[in-house]
């Protein structure tokens, strides 16, 4: 009897282990050629399909749209322990009426149980998701903007949507439609998750110029004014000084799935020594530097490479990548001579050359990023940030000797913005003060209502 009871117990355990669990699949509406990439205010619609092989009683099904950020760093200690942080910054719940459930609540074989869902990508997350210490309102507003998808291994990457190779594998921002089937386990009477299924989707938030904060450009290591003394022949023979400044800060560069393009304007000033003539621009070499900051503790301020946490290994790391980009300018520099008395003229005028004369010129560079790469927009979240610098190296030559002169390098902050339409230049001068924006507008009221789970038809009315 003892052997028989033991055999029955083993068979019962084997049957419980091999019992087929419910299967869930998520079907998304829309064009599959776009690989289900969504942006701000777009619908995420579809249905969750549940099937079973054996009768399965259940209590409820929960369908949600979630955004989760995950980071990991190596602690600089004797044990080299890995620190991991996970933040669920977005969770939208799909209301399901009682009439949508089968009666009784038992899933039977041979049936497909469909539960439709519809979400709208919000422009921002709830303030409760960013409840850590913040040094300024600018940083808090930046953390509340919806970040893009970063390094999600569940998504498909190909020639139409290549992977962003500039992101380290230790940080990730993933969005998914999550389906959880709740019921009582056959092994116990406690409530448990019979199925927890997630379907990953790609999110690229739209750029909204009115929310383009400018505080991050003040971080150390960014200098948009450079002064270079020009010499020729020997080091003693000085011809003057070239001062290069950026026209706007930051440079707002928009891009879409069709490509990236824009203009960068530089202002040059040449202070001659004696009767020295202004130099000719020989060439401009441009590189785009991307920096991904990530941490297992929330950032209190905009991240910077001079942050003490990066230097001391305080659970903060940065990944820097640089690659050349295409930049071009048309024609030679059109130097304009100025007198301290207020008169101006072109270089060929009859103004006498003296120390009272200086020259100015303007360079308008056409910038285009390589189309075979994927670029994340500039963003700042609680754990992960992405910033860009445009590094320009200008080389000159003297008109008289054609000798090459020292190079001048500028590090210009670039705000990369994702747009729905064709790439275009967005003027940073038209960006209002973010602290003067009324955040009680319809869009933010809509996002707050989503967290209270109202009927979606009431929420979206009048917004799209």
C-alpha positions in Angstrom: 0.0 0.0 0.0 2.8 2.4 0.8 4.4 1.9 -2.6 1.1 2.3 -4.4 0.3 5.6 -2.5 3.7 6.9 -3.3 3.2 6.1 -7.0 -0.1 7.8 -7.0 1.4 10.9 -5.4 4.2 11.0 -8.0 1.7 10.6 -10.9 -0.5 13.4 -9.4 2.5 15.7 -9.2 3.6 14.8 -12.7 0.1 15.6 -14.1 0.1 18.9 -12.2 3.4 19.8 -13.7 2.4 18.8 -17.2 -1.0 20.5 -17.1 -1.2 22.9 -20.0 -1.4 26.5 -18.9 -3.6 29.1 -20.7 -2.0 30.6 -23.8 -2.2 34.3 -24.6 -1.4 36.1 -27.8 -1.7 39.8 -28.6 -2.7 41.0 -32.0 -2.0 44.7 -32.8 -3.9 46.7 -35.4 -2.1 48.8 -37.9 0.4 48.5 -40.7 2.9 45.7 -39.9 5.5 47.3 -42.2 5.9 50.1 -39.6 6.8 47.3 -37.1 4.2 48.7 -34.7 6.1 51.9 -33.9 3.9 54.4 -32.0 4.4 58.0 -31.2 2.6 60.6 -29.0 -1.2 60.6 -29.1 -1.4 57.6 -31.3 -3.7 54.7 -30.6 -2.3 51.3 -29.5 -5.3 49.1 -30.5 -5.6 45.3 -30.7 -7.0 42.3 -28.9 -5.7 39.7 -26.4 -6.7 36.2 -27.4 -6.8 33.5 -24.7 -6.9 29.7 -25.4 -6.7 26.7 -23.1 -6.3 22.9 -23.5 -8.2 22.0 -20.3 -11.0 23.7 -18.5 -9.5 26.6 -16.5 -11.4 28.6 -13.9 -10.2 32.2 -13.6 -11.2 35.3 -11.7 -10.2 38.3 -13.9 -8.0 39.4 -16.8 -5.9 42.6 -16.6 -4.7 44.3 -19.8 -2.3 47.2 -19.3 0.2 49.3 -21.3 3.4 49.6 -19.3 6.8 51.4 -19.6 9.7 50.0 -17.6 13.3 51.3 -17.3 16.1 49.0 -16.2 19.7 49.8 -15.5 22.7 47.8 -14.1 26.1 49.0 -13.0 29.2 47.5 -11.4 29.8 48.9 -7.9 33.4 50.0 -7.3 33.8 47.9 -4.2 36.0 45.0 -3.3 33.2 42.6 -4.1 32.5 44.1 -7.6 28.8 43.6 -6.9 26.3 44.5 -9.7 23.6 47.0 -8.8 20.3 46.7 -10.6 17.5 49.2 -10.7 14.0 48.9 -12.2 11.4 51.6 -12.5 7.9 51.2 -13.8 7.2 54.8 -14.9 4.0 54.2 -16.9 1.0 51.9 -16.4 -2.3 52.4 -18.2 -5.1 50.0 -17.4 -7.8 48.9 -19.9 -11.2 48.8 -18.3 -13.0 45.5 -18.9 -16.7 45.3 -18.3 -18.3 42.2 -16.6 -20.3 41.5 -19.7 -17.0 40.7 -21.6 -16.3 37.8 -19.3 -17.7 34.3 -20.0 -20.4 33.0 -17.6 -19.4 31.2 -15.6 -15.8 32.4 -15.5 -14.3 29.2 -16.9 -12.1 29.0 -20.0 -13.0 25.9 -22.1 -11.0 24.1 -24.8 -11.8 24.8 -28.4 -12.8 28.4 -27.7 -10.9 31.6 -28.5 -11.6 34.3 -25.9 -10.9 37.8 -27.3 -10.5 40.9 -25.1 -10.1 44.2 -27.1 -7.9 47.0 -25.8 -7.1 50.5 -26.8 -4.5 52.9 -25.3 -3.3 56.3 -26.3 0.4 57.2 -26.0 0.6 60.1 -23.5 3.1 63.0 -23.8 4.2 62.6 -20.2 4.2 60.3 -17.2 2.5 60.8 -13.9 4.4 63.0 -11.4 4.2 60.2 -8.9 6.7 58.2 -11.0 9.3 60.9 -10.4 9.2 61.3 -6.6 12.9 61.5 -5.9 14.9 64.6 -4.9 15.3 67.1 -7.8 17.5 70.2 -7.9 15.3 72.3 -10.2 11.9 72.4 -11.8 13.6 72.1 -15.2 14.9 68.7 -14.3 11.6 67.6 -12.9 9.8 68.6 -16.1 12.4 66.8 -18.2 12.0 63.6 -16.2 8.2 63.6 -16.7 8.4 63.7 -20.5 7.8 60.3 -22.0 11.2 58.6 -23.0 11.7 56.6 -26.2 12.2 52.9 -26.4 15.8 52.0 -25.7 17.5 48.7 -26.4 14.5 46.4 -26.1 15.7 42.9 -27.2 12.1 41.7 -27.8 11.7 44.0 -30.9 12.7 43.1 -34.4 15.5 45.1 -36.0 16.3 45.1 -39.7 17.3 47.5 -42.5 14.2 49.6 -42.1 14.6 49.9 -38.4 18.2 49.2 -37.4 19.3 48.9 -33.8 20.8 51.9 -32.0 24.4 50.6 -31.6 25.3 53.5 -29.3 23.3 52.2 -26.4 25.1 49.9 -23.8 23.4 46.6 -23.0 23.2 47.5 -19.3 20.3 50.0 -19.8 16.9 49.5 -21.3 13.5 51.3 -21.7 10.8 48.9 -22.8 7.1 49.4 -23.6 4.7 46.5 -23.8 1.1 45.4 -23.8 0.8 43.2 -20.7 -1.9 40.6 -20.2 -2.3 39.0 -16.8 -4.8 36.2 -16.2 -5.6 35.9 -12.5 -7.1 32.8 -10.8 -6.6 30.2 -8.1 -3.8 27.8 -8.6 -4.6 24.1 -8.7 -1.9 23.5 -6.0 -3.3 26.0 -3.5 -6.4 28.2 -3.0 -4.4 31.4 -3.1 -4.8 33.9 -5.9 -2.0 33.7 -8.5 -1.1 34.8 -12.0 -2.0 31.9 -14.3 -0.4 33.8 -17.2 1.7 36.9 -17.4 2.4 37.7 -21.1 4.0 40.8 -22.6 4.0 42.0 -26.2 6.8 44.6 -26.8 6.1 47.7 -28.9 8.3 50.5 -30.0 7.6 54.1 -28.8 9.2 57.2 -30.2 7.6 60.3 -28.6 7.0 63.3 -30.8 9.1 66.5 -30.3 7.1 69.3 -28.7 9.1 72.5 -29.0 7.2 74.2 -26.2 8.6 71.5 -23.8 12.2 71.6 -25.1 14.0 72.5 -21.9 17.3 74.4 -22.1 18.9 73.8 -18.8 20.9 70.7 -19.9 23.1 72.7 -22.2 24.7 74.4 -19.3 26.5 71.2 -18.2 30.3 71.4 -18.0 32.4 70.4 -21.1 30.2 72.3 -23.5 31.8 75.4 -24.9 30.4 77.2 -27.9 32.9 80.1 -28.0 36.5 79.4 -28.9 39.4 81.8 -29.4 42.3 80.8 -31.6 45.5 82.7 -32.2 46.7 82.3 -35.8 50.4 82.2 -36.7 52.3 81.7 -39.9 56.0 81.1 -40.7 57.4 81.0 -37.2 55.5 80.9 -33.9 56.4 84.6 -33.4 54.7 85.7 -36.6 51.1 86.2 -35.5 48.4 87.3 -37.9 45.6 87.7 -35.4 42.8 86.0 -33.5 39.8 84.1 -34.7 36.7 83.9 -32.4 34.0 81.3 -33.3 30.6 81.3 -31.6 27.4 79.4 -32.2 24.4 81.4 -33.4 21.7 79.6 -31.3 21.8 77.4 -28.2 21.0 74.7 -28.4 20.8 73.7 -32.0 17.4 72.0 -32.5 17.7 69.3 -35.2 14.6 67.4 -36.1 14.5 64.1 -37.9 11.9 61.5 -39.0 11.9 58.0 -40.5 12.7 59.7 -43.9 16.1 61.1 -42.7 17.7 63.9 -40.9 18.7 67.4 -42.1 19.2 70.9 -40.7 21.5 73.9 -40.6 24.0 75.1 -38.1 25.1 78.7 -38.1 28.5 79.9 -36.8 29.6 83.4 -36.3 33.3 84.2 -36.9 35.3 87.2 -35.9 38.9 88.0 -36.9 40.9 90.5 -34.9 43.9 91.3 -37.0 47.4 92.3 -35.9 48.7 95.1 -38.0 47.6 94.8 -41.6 47.0 91.1 -41.5 44.2 89.8 -43.8 41.5 87.5 -42.6 42.1 83.8 -43.3 40.3 81.6 -45.8 38.3 78.7 -44.5 40.0 75.5 -45.7 37.6 72.8 -44.5 35.1 71.8 -41.8 35.1 68.4 -40.2 32.0 67.5 -38.3 31.4 64.6 -35.9 28.3 63.9 -33.8 29.0 62.7 -30.2 26.3 60.8 -28.4 26.5 60.2 -24.6 24.2 57.8 -22.8 24.1 58.3 -19.1 22.6 55.7 -16.9 22.5 55.1 -13.1 20.9 52.8 -10.6 20.1 55.8 -8.4 17.9 58.6 -9.8 19.6 61.7 -11.2 19.0 64.8 -9.2 20.3 67.1 -11.9 21.1 66.9 -15.6 23.9 64.4 -16.0 27.4 65.5 -16.9 30.7 63.8 -17.6 32.2 65.8 -14.7 29.7 64.2 -12.2 31.4 63.0 -9.1 29.4 59.8 -9.2 30.9 58.9 -12.6 34.4 59.6 -11.4 34.1 57.7 -8.2 32.0 54.7 -9.5 28.9 55.6 -7.5 26.5 53.4 -9.5 26.7 55.8 -12.4 28.1 55.2 -15.9 28.3 56.9 -19.3 28.8 55.5 -22.8 30.3 57.9 -25.4 30.2 57.2 -29.1 31.3 59.5 -32.0 30.8 59.1 -35.7 31.4 61.4 -38.6 28.5 63.2 -40.3 28.1 65.1 -43.5 28.5 68.8 -43.4 28.9 71.3 -46.2 29.0 75.0 -46.8 28.8 77.0 -50.1 31.4 79.5 -51.2 34.2 81.2 -49.4 33.9 83.2 -46.3 32.4 86.7 -47.0 34.4 88.7 -44.5 33.0 92.1 -43.6 35.3 94.8 -42.2 34.1 96.8 -39.2 35.4 99.9 -37.6 35.1 100.8 -34.0 33.5 104.0 -35.2 30.5 102.1 -36.5 31.1 101.9 -40.3 31.2 98.6 -42.2 32.4 97.5 -45.6 33.5 94.5 -47.5 37.1 93.3 -47.5 37.8 95.0 -50.9 36.8 98.5 -49.7 39.1 101.4 -49.1 38.9 101.3 -45.3 42.5 101.5 -44.0 43.7 98.5 -42.1 44.7 99.1 -38.5 44.1 97.8 -35.0 40.7 99.6 -35.1 39.4 97.2 -37.7 38.0 93.7 -37.2 36.2 91.3 -39.5 33.1 89.2 -39.2 31.7 86.4 -41.2 29.0 83.8 -41.0 29.0 80.1 -41.8 25.8 78.2 -42.5 26.5 74.4 -42.5 24.1 71.9 -44.0 24.1 68.9 -41.6 22.9 65.4 -42.5 23.2 62.3 -40.4 23.9 58.9 -42.0 20.6 57.3 -42.9 21.7 53.7 -42.1 21.8 54.4 -38.4 19.0 54.8 -35.8 19.1 57.8 -33.5 17.4 58.2 -30.2 16.0 61.7 -29.5 17.5 63.7 -26.8 15.8 62.9 -23.5 16.3 62.9 -19.7 14.6 60.4 -17.5 15.1 59.4 -13.9 17.6 56.7 -14.6 18.7 57.1 -18.3 19.6 60.2 -20.4 20.8 60.7 -24.0 22.6 63.9 -25.1 24.3 65.0 -28.3 27.2 67.3 -29.1 28.2 68.5 -32.6 32.0 68.8 -32.7 33.2 71.1 -35.5 36.8 71.4 -36.4 37.6 74.4 -38.6 40.9 74.8 -40.4 42.2 77.9 -42.2 45.0 79.1 -44.5 46.5 82.6 -45.0 45.8 84.4 -48.3 49.4 85.3 -48.8 51.3 82.1 -48.1 48.6 79.4 -48.3 50.1 77.9 -45.2 47.7 75.9 -43.0 46.9 77.5 -39.7 45.8 75.9 -36.4 42.4 74.3 -36.2 39.5 75.7 -34.2 37.2 73.3 -32.5 33.7 74.0 -31.2 31.5 71.6 -29.1 27.9 72.6 -29.7 25.0 71.1 -27.9 22.4 69.6 -30.2 18.8 68.7 -29.3 17.8 65.8 -31.5 14.0 65.8 -31.9 11.8 63.2 -33.5 9.1 64.5 -35.8 6.2 62.9 -37.6 6.7 64.8 -40.9 9.7 65.5 -43.1 12.9 66.6 -41.3 13.1 70.4 -40.9 14.9 72.9 -38.8 13.1 74.0 -35.6 14.1 77.5 -34.4 15.2 77.5 -30.8 14.5 81.2 -30.6 10.8 80.4 -30.8 10.9 78.1 -27.8 9.1 79.8 -24.9 10.3 79.6 -21.3 9.2 76.1 -20.0 8.6 77.6 -16.6 5.9 79.8 -18.1 4.0 77.0 -19.7 0.6 76.3 -18.2 0.7 72.6 -17.4 -3.0 72.4 -16.7 -3.8 72.3 -20.4 -6.0 69.7 -22.0 -3.1 67.3 -22.8 -1.9 67.1 -19.2 -5.4 66.9 -17.9 -6.0 64.0 -20.2 -2.9 62.2 -18.9 -4.0 62.7 -15.3 -7.4 61.3 -16.1 -5.9 58.2 -17.7 -4.4 57.2 -14.4 -7.9 57.3 -12.9 -9.2 54.8 -15.5 -12.2 56.5 -17.0 -13.9 55.5 -20.2 -11.5 56.0 -23.1 -14.2 57.7 -25.2 -14.6 60.4 -22.6 -10.9 61.0 -22.3 -10.0 61.3 -26.0 -13.0 63.4 -27.0 -11.8 66.6 -28.5 -8.1 65.8 -28.3 -7.5 64.1 -31.6 
